Amino acid sequence: MHGFPGYATGNKIPSTIDVLNGQGNTAKVEVVLTPGSEWRYSGGGYTVMQLLVEQISGQTFADFTDKNILKPMGMLNSTFAHKLPNNLKQRASAAFNAEGKMYSAVFNDYPEKPAAGLWTTPTDILRYASHMQAIMQGKKDGILQKETVTAMFTKHKNNWGLGPELMDIKGQLAFGHGGKNLGFTNDFKAMVNQGDAFVVMSNGDNANTLNNEIMTTLSKHYDVAFLEQTVIQSITLNTQQLDAYKGEYLLLTDIGYNGDFISKISVNDGKVTIQNPGDPVPSRLVPENTAKFISAVSGNEFVFKFEGKKVTGLTVAGQFELQKIK
């Protein structure tokens, strides 16, 4: 189970066991691969760990994390609770759709706590990042031992650690994660062995472009290359050339989505766009040549494969393979 859509506030919330058994609004969480054989993004896996915490501690996940993780790190404006305490509820952002309209339910609730249920602020995420950085620098009274944090920051398959995504920033190891719930779009990146960290959070479904622009501007201003501006040397393609890219593309590298991951490429007014599952709005792809396009949102490269003049598939960011099926 890749991720979870949540439940409109006021609706009945399933228990952790119900979620795992597929008795909520998502499929059952099952072991379908030998652990360690393949990388998958798995919110379902974190829901299994949620149950483990609840059963061993005898507490709700929210109570346990509040006492043992959030408060000790100084994250006093964060909680995994469904029902926000009044001091946080009065300050909570509403969720907005891609058209800029507030959702009628204000925001969704997520019983899948570690995967999707954290209420937090940019400042609190920075406190988390700073706490992990301090442990790596020798802090003795942190919430985790350095041995554990070092394991968190050790690259496994697909450049992921035990929790965070890992990346190289000009030869230095960095960690981070994106956050996407209904009406919210967030991102953070932080260095492992020095104190730099940026957090950008927005309450809108289509805020990814804005978030990237902010992250890029911060990176340039503070000379930390978390996200650098991509300069696209675009070319113009004729109508016949553009029509070759249109269609549906099936992801061949299974990253844990429930069901087929199919991206749709369209052409409108001479512009190529791609719509991925879960994206609120399409993203524009700008051609640098007939084979290579650049995403105007993420900066990722989209390299198309041809048989003659017929497009048969594409590779995204040098790692995800998609086959044209229609």
C-alpha positions as a LaTeX table, in Angstrom:
\begin{tabular}{lrrr}
\hline
Residue & $x$ (\AA) & $y$ (\AA) & $z$ (\AA) \\
\hline
Met1 & 0.00 & 0.00 & 0.00 \\
His2 & 1.74 & 3.13 & $-1.23$ \\
Gly3 & $-0.27$ & 5.82 & 0.55 \\
Phe4 & $-3.64$ & 6.77 & 1.99 \\
Pro5 & $-6.36$ & 9.24 & 0.90 \\
Gly6 & $-7.69$ & 9.93 & 4.41 \\
Tyr7 & $-11.23$ & 10.50 & 5.65 \\
Ala8 & $-13.25$ & 13.71 & 5.67 \\
Thr9 & $-13.35$ & 15.21 & 9.14 \\
Gly10 & $-16.39$ & 13.95 & 11.04 \\
Asn11 & $-16.53$ & 10.57 & 9.28 \\
Lys12 & $-15.96$ & 7.29 & 11.09 \\
Ile13 & $-12.25$ & 6.54 & 11.38 \\
Pro14 & $-11.17$ & 2.87 & 11.12 \\
Ser15 & $-8.79$ & 1.36 & 13.66 \\
Thr16 & $-5.21$ & 0.44 & 12.82 \\
Ile17 & $-6.24$ & $-3.22$ & 12.53 \\
Asp18 & $-9.14$ & $-2.31$ & 10.23 \\
Val19 & $-6.79$ & $-0.35$ & 7.95 \\
Leu20 & $-4.37$ & $-3.27$ & 7.73 \\
Asn21 & $-7.23$ & $-5.68$ & 6.97 \\
Gly22 & $-8.52$ & $-3.51$ & 4.13 \\
Gln23 & $-11.68$ & $-2.51$ & 6.01 \\
Gly24 & $-11.15$ & 1.22 & 5.47 \\
Asn25 & $-10.97$ & 2.95 & 2.09 \\
Thr26 & $-7.77$ & 1.20 & 0.94 \\
Ala27 & $-6.71$ & $-2.34$ & 0.12 \\
Lys28 & $-5.36$ & $-4.85$ & 2.64 \\
Val29 & $-1.71$ & $-4.43$ & 3.61 \\
Glu30 & 0.08 & $-7.65$ & 2.68 \\
Val31 & 3.63 & $-8.96$ & 2.33 \\
Val32 & 4.05 & $-9.56$ & $-1.40$ \\
Leu33 & 7.85 & $-9.59$ & $-1.73$ \\
Thr34 & 10.79 & $-11.05$ & 0.16 \\
Pro35 & 11.99 & $-8.22$ & 2.46 \\
Gly36 & 15.15 & $-6.62$ & 1.11 \\
Ser37 & 14.68 & $-7.92$ & $-2.43$ \\
Glu38 & 13.20 & $-4.76$ & $-3.92$ \\
Trp39 & 12.57 & $-1.14$ & $-2.95$ \\
Arg40 & 9.03 & 0.11 & $-2.51$ \\
Tyr41 & 7.55 & 3.21 & $-0.99$ \\
Ser42 & 5.20 & 1.68 & 1.56 \\
Gly43 & 2.86 & 3.69 & 3.77 \\
Gly44 & 1.33 & 0.31 & 4.56 \\
Gly45 & 4.62 & $-0.84$ & 6.04 \\
Tyr46 & 4.63 & 2.13 & 8.38 \\
Thr47 & 1.08 & 1.26 & 9.45 \\
Val48 & 2.36 & $-2.18$ & 10.49 \\
Met49 & 4.99 & $-0.39$ & 12.61 \\
Gln50 & 2.23 & 1.81 & 14.03 \\
Leu51 & 0.44 & $-1.31$ & 15.27 \\
Leu52 & 3.70 & $-2.60$ & 16.76 \\
Val53 & 4.17 & 0.62 & 18.74 \\
Glu54 & 0.57 & 0.59 & 19.97 \\
Gln55 & 0.62 & $-3.06$ & 21.05 \\
Ile56 & 3.98 & $-2.96$ & 22.84 \\
Ser57 & 3.48 & 0.44 & 24.52 \\
Gly58 & $-0.21$ & $-0.02$ & 25.35 \\
Gln59 & $-0.72$ & 3.58 & 24.22 \\
Thr60 & $-2.16$ & 5.23 & 21.15 \\
Phe61 & 0.44 & 6.12 & 18.56 \\
Ala62 & $-0.27$ & 9.82 & 19.16 \\
Asp63 & 0.24 & 9.53 & 22.95 \\
Phe64 & 3.42 & 7.50 & 22.59 \\
Thr65 & 5.04 & 9.81 & 20.05 \\
Asp66 & 3.99 & 12.93 & 21.92 \\
Lys67 & 5.74 & 11.75 & 25.08 \\
Asn68 & 8.77 & 9.99 & 23.63 \\
Ile69 & 9.56 & 11.81 & 20.38 \\
Leu70 & 7.85 & 15.14 & 19.73 \\
Lys71 & 8.10 & 16.86 & 23.13 \\
Pro72 & 11.68 & 15.70 & 23.85 \\
Met73 & 12.75 & 17.25 & 20.52 \\
Gly74 & 10.91 & 20.49 & 21.31 \\
Met75 & 8.27 & 19.89 & 18.62 \\
Leu76 & 5.53 & 21.47 & 20.74 \\
Asn77 & 3.39 & 22.49 & 17.74 \\
Ser78 & 3.17 & 18.93 & 16.39 \\
Thr79 & 0.89 & 15.98 & 17.04 \\
Phe80 & $-0.42$ & 12.76 & 15.49 \\
Ala81 & $-3.79$ & 13.18 & 17.24 \\
His82 & $-7.02$ & 13.03 & 15.19 \\
Lys83 & $-8.67$ & 15.66 & 17.33 \\
Leu84 & $-6.39$ & 18.66 & 17.56 \\
Pro85 & $-6.10$ & 20.31 & 20.98 \\
Asn86 & $-7.69$ & 23.75 & 21.01 \\
Asn87 & $-4.39$ & 25.66 & 21.05 \\
Leu88 & $-3.38$ & 23.95 & 17.78 \\
Lys89 & $-6.83$ & 23.78 & 16.22 \\
Gln90 & $-7.18$ & 27.55 & 16.29 \\
Arg91 & $-3.97$ & 27.83 & 14.23 \\
Ala92 & $-4.42$ & 24.89 & 11.85 \\
Ser93 & $-4.45$ & 25.59 & 8.12 \\
Ala94 & $-7.45$ & 24.57 & 6.04 \\
Ala95 & $-6.87$ & 22.42 & 2.94 \\
Phe96 & $-7.31$ & 23.91 & $-0.55$ \\
Asn97 & $-7.79$ & 22.16 & $-3.88$ \\
Ala98 & $-5.99$ & 22.79 & $-7.18$ \\
Glu99 & $-8.44$ & 25.60 & $-8.04$ \\
Gly100 & $-7.72$ & 27.42 & $-4.78$ \\
Lys101 & $-11.05$ & 26.50 & $-3.15$ \\
Met102 & $-11.20$ & 25.29 & 0.43 \\
Tyr103 & $-12.34$ & 21.71 & 0.90 \\
Ser104 & $-15.77$ & 21.49 & 2.50 \\
Ala105 & $-14.43$ & 19.11 & 5.15 \\
Val106 & $-11.70$ & 21.74 & 5.92 \\
Phe107 & $-9.12$ & 18.92 & 5.96 \\
Asn108 & $-8.93$ & 15.12 & 6.10 \\
Asp109 & $-8.14$ & 12.85 & 9.04 \\
Tyr110 & $-5.62$ & 10.05 & 8.67 \\
Pro111 & $-5.70$ & 7.01 & 10.99 \\
Glu112 & $-2.50$ & 5.82 & 9.26 \\
Lys113 & $-0.48$ & 8.01 & 11.60 \\
Pro114 & 3.22 & 7.54 & 10.74 \\
Ala115 & 2.43 & 7.44 & 7.02 \\
Ala116 & 0.14 & 10.45 & 6.80 \\
Gly117 & $-1.12$ & 11.75 & 10.15 \\
Leu118 & 1.40 & 14.30 & 11.40 \\
Trp119 & 0.28 & 17.86 & 12.09 \\
Thr120 & 3.36 & 20.06 & 12.25 \\
Thr121 & 5.00 & 23.36 & 11.31 \\
Pro122 & 8.14 & 24.24 & 9.32 \\
Thr123 & 9.87 & 25.31 & 12.53 \\
Asp124 & 9.15 & 21.97 & 14.21 \\
Ile125 & 10.46 & 20.00 & 11.22 \\
Leu126 & 13.64 & 22.09 & 11.50 \\
Arg127 & 13.84 & 21.11 & 15.17 \\
Tyr128 & 13.69 & 17.45 & 14.12 \\
Ala129 & 16.40 & 17.97 & 11.49 \\
Ser130 & 18.59 & 19.88 & 13.95 \\
His131 & 18.15 & 17.15 & 16.57 \\
Met132 & 19.29 & 14.44 & 14.14 \\
Gln133 & 22.24 & 16.60 & 13.00 \\
Ala134 & 23.26 & 17.16 & 16.63 \\
Ile135 & 23.23 & 13.42 & 17.36 \\
Met136 & 25.48 & 12.84 & 14.35 \\
Gln137 & 27.83 & 15.47 & 15.82 \\
Gly138 & 27.99 & 13.65 & 19.18 \\
Lys139 & 24.94 & 14.79 & 21.16 \\
Lys140 & 24.60 & 12.23 & 24.00 \\
Asp141 & 21.09 & 12.93 & 25.30 \\
Gly142 & 19.14 & 12.73 & 22.06 \\
Ile143 & 16.01 & 10.64 & 21.57 \\
Leu144 & 18.06 & 8.06 & 19.63 \\
Gln145 & 21.57 & 6.70 & 19.88 \\
Lys146 & 24.09 & 7.74 & 17.23 \\
Glu147 & 24.26 & 4.12 & 16.05 \\
Thr148 & 20.56 & 4.24 & 15.16 \\
Val149 & 20.74 & 7.64 & 13.47 \\
Thr150 & 23.75 & 6.51 & 11.46 \\
Ala151 & 21.66 & 3.56 & 10.24 \\
Met152 & 18.89 & 6.02 & 9.31 \\
Phe153 & 21.38 & 7.88 & 7.15 \\
Thr154 & 22.88 & 4.82 & 5.45 \\
Lys155 & 21.81 & 4.43 & 1.82 \\
His156 & 19.78 & 1.35 & 0.98 \\
Lys157 & 17.99 & 0.55 & $-2.27$ \\
Asn158 & 16.84 & 3.54 & $-4.33$ \\
Asn159 & 18.88 & 5.93 & $-2.14$ \\
Trp160 & 16.58 & 5.64 & 0.87 \\
Gly161 & 17.66 & 5.30 & 4.47 \\
Leu162 & 15.62 & 3.93 & 7.35 \\
Gly163 & 12.89 & 6.54 & 6.96 \\
Pro164 & 14.25 & 9.53 & 5.05 \\
Glu165 & 15.19 & 9.84 & 1.42 \\
Leu166 & 18.95 & 10.36 & 1.01 \\
Met167 & 20.74 & 12.43 & $-1.62$ \\
Asp168 & 24.19 & 13.79 & $-2.42$ \\
Ile169 & 24.53 & 17.58 & $-2.42$ \\
Lys170 & 27.91 & 18.53 & $-3.92$ \\
Gly171 & 29.60 & 15.57 & $-2.25$ \\
Gln172 & 27.78 & 15.93 & 1.07 \\
Leu173 & 25.05 & 13.57 & 2.32 \\
Ala174 & 21.60 & 15.10 & 2.78 \\
Phe175 & 18.21 & 13.79 & 3.90 \\
Gly176 & 14.64 & 14.85 & 3.33 \\
His177 & 11.09 & 13.94 & 2.47 \\
Gly178 & 8.11 & 15.33 & 0.63 \\
Gly179 & 4.66 & 15.49 & 2.19 \\
Lys180 & 1.40 & 15.26 & 0.24 \\
Asn181 & $-2.03$ & 15.00 & 1.84 \\
Leu182 & $-5.36$ & 16.30 & 0.58 \\
Gly183 & $-4.91$ & 20.06 & 0.21 \\
Phe184 & $-1.33$ & 20.17 & 1.52 \\
Thr185 & 2.03 & 20.03 & $-0.29$ \\
Asn186 & 5.29 & 20.09 & 1.67 \\
Asp187 & 9.01 & 19.40 & 1.37 \\
Phe188 & 12.13 & 19.50 & 3.49 \\
Lys189 & 15.81 & 18.92 & 2.86 \\
Ala190 & 18.64 & 18.94 & 5.38 \\
Met191 & 22.34 & 18.14 & 5.46 \\
Val192 & 23.41 & 15.16 & 7.58 \\
Asn193 & 26.77 & 16.43 & 8.83 \\
Gln194 & 26.24 & 20.19 & 8.93 \\
Gly195 & 23.47 & 22.51 & 10.03 \\
Asp196 & 21.80 & 23.55 & 6.78 \\
Ala197 & 18.10 & 22.71 & 6.36 \\
Phe198 & 15.11 & 24.16 & 4.47 \\
Val199 & 11.42 & 23.41 & 5.00 \\
Val200 & 8.63 & 24.64 & 2.71 \\
Met201 & 4.98 & 23.91 & 3.51 \\
Ser202 & 1.88 & 25.04 & 1.60 \\
Asn203 & $-1.85$ & 24.40 & 2.04 \\
Gly204 & $-2.75$ & 23.78 & $-1.60$ \\
Asp205 & $-2.95$ & 20.76 & $-3.89$ \\
Asn206 & $-1.06$ & 22.46 & $-6.72$ \\
Ala207 & 1.64 & 24.14 & $-4.60$ \\
Asn208 & 4.53 & 21.95 & $-5.77$ \\
Thr209 & 5.69 & 24.48 & $-8.37$ \\
Leu210 & 5.63 & 27.32 & $-5.84$ \\
Asn211 & 7.41 & 25.18 & $-3.24$ \\
Asn212 & 10.16 & 24.33 & $-5.72$ \\
Glu213 & 10.60 & 28.01 & $-6.61$ \\
Ile214 & 10.95 & 28.88 & $-2.92$ \\
Met215 & 13.40 & 26.01 & $-2.32$ \\
Thr216 & 15.42 & 27.07 & $-5.38$ \\
Thr217 & 15.53 & 30.71 & $-4.23$ \\
Leu218 & 16.60 & 29.74 & $-0.70$ \\
Ser219 & 19.30 & 27.45 & $-2.12$ \\
Lys220 & 20.71 & 30.26 & $-4.24$ \\
His221 & 20.50 & 32.90 & $-1.51$ \\
Tyr222 & 22.19 & 30.78 & 1.16 \\
Asp223 & 24.54 & 29.01 & $-1.28$ \\
Val224 & 23.26 & 25.54 & $-0.38$ \\
Ala225 & 22.53 & 23.49 & $-3.48$ \\
Phe226 & 19.42 & 21.66 & $-2.28$ \\
Leu227 & 17.57 & 22.65 & $-5.43$ \\
Glu228 & 19.24 & 24.49 & $-8.29$ \\
Gln229 & 17.47 & 26.29 & $-11.09$ \\
Thr230 & 17.30 & 24.27 & $-14.27$ \\
Val231 & 17.90 & 26.20 & $-17.48$ \\
Ile232 & 16.06 & 24.51 & $-20.36$ \\
Gln233 & 17.33 & 25.00 & $-23.89$ \\
Ser234 & 13.97 & 24.41 & $-25.51$ \\
Ile235 & 13.22 & 23.63 & $-29.15$ \\
Thr236 & 10.01 & 23.86 & $-31.18$ \\
Leu237 & 8.40 & 20.68 & $-32.51$ \\
Asn238 & 5.76 & 20.52 & $-35.24$ \\
Thr239 & 2.30 & 19.06 & $-34.79$ \\
Gln240 & 3.20 & 15.70 & $-36.32$ \\
Gln241 & 6.19 & 15.31 & $-34.03$ \\
Leu242 & 4.17 & 16.28 & $-30.93$ \\
Asp243 & 1.39 & 13.80 & $-31.71$ \\
Ala244 & 3.89 & 10.93 & $-31.42$ \\
Tyr245 & 4.24 & 11.50 & $-27.66$ \\
Lys246 & 0.52 & 11.51 & $-26.84$ \\
Gly247 & $-0.90$ & 8.48 & $-25.06$ \\
Glu248 & $-0.81$ & 6.39 & $-21.88$ \\
Tyr249 & 2.38 & 5.07 & $-20.32$ \\
Leu250 & 2.56 & 2.15 & $-17.85$ \\
Leu251 & 5.18 & 2.18 & $-15.11$ \\
Leu252 & 7.24 & $-1.01$ & $-15.33$ \\
Thr253 & 9.20 & $-0.47$ & $-12.11$ \\
Asp254 & 6.69 & $-1.28$ & $-9.36$ \\
Ile255 & 7.05 & 1.29 & $-6.58$ \\
Gly256 & 4.20 & 0.00 & $-4.48$ \\
Tyr257 & 1.13 & 1.66 & $-5.92$ \\
Asn258 & $-2.10$ & $-0.24$ & $-5.51$ \\
Gly259 & $-2.93$ & $-1.10$ & $-9.10$ \\
Asp260 & $-1.32$ & 0.00 & $-12.34$ \\
Phe261 & 0.55 & 3.31 & $-12.37$ \\
Ile262 & $-0.41$ & 4.88 & $-15.69$ \\
Ser263 & 0.73 & 8.34 & $-16.78$ \\
Lys264 & $-1.12$ & 10.23 & $-19.51$ \\
Ile265 & 0.72 & 12.55 & $-21.89$ \\
Ser266 & $-1.35$ & 15.14 & $-23.77$ \\
Val267 & $-0.66$ & 17.95 & $-26.22$ \\
Asn268 & $-2.63$ & 21.20 & $-26.04$ \\
Asp269 & $-1.80$ & 24.39 & $-27.94$ \\
Gly270 & 1.57 & 22.95 & $-28.88$ \\
Lys271 & 2.50 & 22.22 & $-25.26$ \\
Val272 & 3.19 & 18.73 & $-23.89$ \\
Thr273 & 1.85 & 17.86 & $-20.41$ \\
Ile274 & 1.92 & 14.74 & $-18.24$ \\
Gln275 & $-0.71$ & 13.70 & $-15.68$ \\
Asn276 & 0.44 & 11.13 & $-13.11$ \\
Pro277 & $-1.82$ & 9.24 & $-10.69$ \\
Gly278 & $-2.47$ & 11.43 & $-7.68$ \\
Asp279 & $-1.35$ & 14.68 & $-9.34$ \\
Pro280 & $-4.02$ & 17.39 & $-8.98$ \\
Val281 & $-2.97$ & 19.11 & $-12.21$ \\
Pro282 & $-0.80$ & 18.10 & $-15.21$ \\
Ser283 & 2.85 & 19.14 & $-15.39$ \\
Arg284 & 4.40 & 20.68 & $-18.49$ \\
Leu285 & 7.24 & 18.88 & $-20.30$ \\
Val286 & 9.55 & 21.12 & $-22.34$ \\
Pro287 & 11.54 & 19.55 & $-25.21$ \\
Glu288 & 15.31 & 20.05 & $-25.41$ \\
Asn289 & 15.46 & 17.69 & $-28.38$ \\
Thr290 & 13.13 & 15.10 & $-29.89$ \\
Ala291 & 14.10 & 12.51 & $-27.26$ \\
Lys292 & 14.66 & 14.54 & $-24.08$ \\
Phe293 & 12.07 & 16.65 & $-22.28$ \\
Ile294 & 12.44 & 18.49 & $-18.97$ \\
Ser295 & 9.65 & 18.83 & $-16.40$ \\
Ala296 & 8.90 & 22.50 & $-15.79$ \\
Val297 & 7.82 & 21.54 & $-12.24$ \\
Ser298 & 10.40 & 19.06 & $-10.94$ \\
Gly299 & 13.29 & 19.56 & $-13.37$ \\
Asn300 & 13.38 & 15.79 & $-13.97$ \\
Glu301 & 14.49 & 14.48 & $-17.35$ \\
Phe302 & 12.01 & 12.50 & $-19.46$ \\
Val303 & 13.86 & 10.53 & $-22.13$ \\
Phe304 & 11.63 & 8.95 & $-24.79$ \\
Lys305 & 12.38 & 5.71 & $-26.64$ \\
Phe306 & 11.65 & 5.30 & $-30.34$ \\
Glu307 & 11.21 & 2.55 & $-32.88$ \\
Gly308 & 11.56 & 4.51 & $-36.08$ \\
Lys309 & 9.29 & 7.52 & $-35.62$ \\
Lys310 & 7.03 & 5.69 & $-33.15$ \\
Val311 & 7.40 & 6.43 & $-29.41$ \\
Thr312 & 7.45 & 3.17 & $-27.41$ \\
Gly313 & 8.29 & 4.31 & $-23.89$ \\
Leu314 & 10.26 & 6.66 & $-21.69$ \\
Thr315 & 12.66 & 6.82 & $-18.74$ \\
Val316 & 12.03 & 9.33 & $-15.93$ \\
Ala317 & 14.88 & 10.77 & $-13.84$ \\
Gly318 & 17.17 & 8.04 & $-15.09$ \\
Gln319 & 15.47 & 5.32 & $-13.04$ \\
Phe320 & 11.75 & 4.83 & $-13.72$ \\
Glu321 & 10.84 & 2.96 & $-16.91$ \\
Leu322 & 7.44 & 3.39 & $-18.55$ \\
Gln323 & 6.05 & 1.59 & $-21.57$ \\
Lys324 & 3.63 & 3.26 & $-23.97$ \\
Ile325 & 0.43 & 1.18 & $-23.97$ \\
Lys326 & $-2.02$ & 3.39 & $-25.86$ \\
\hline
\end{tabular}
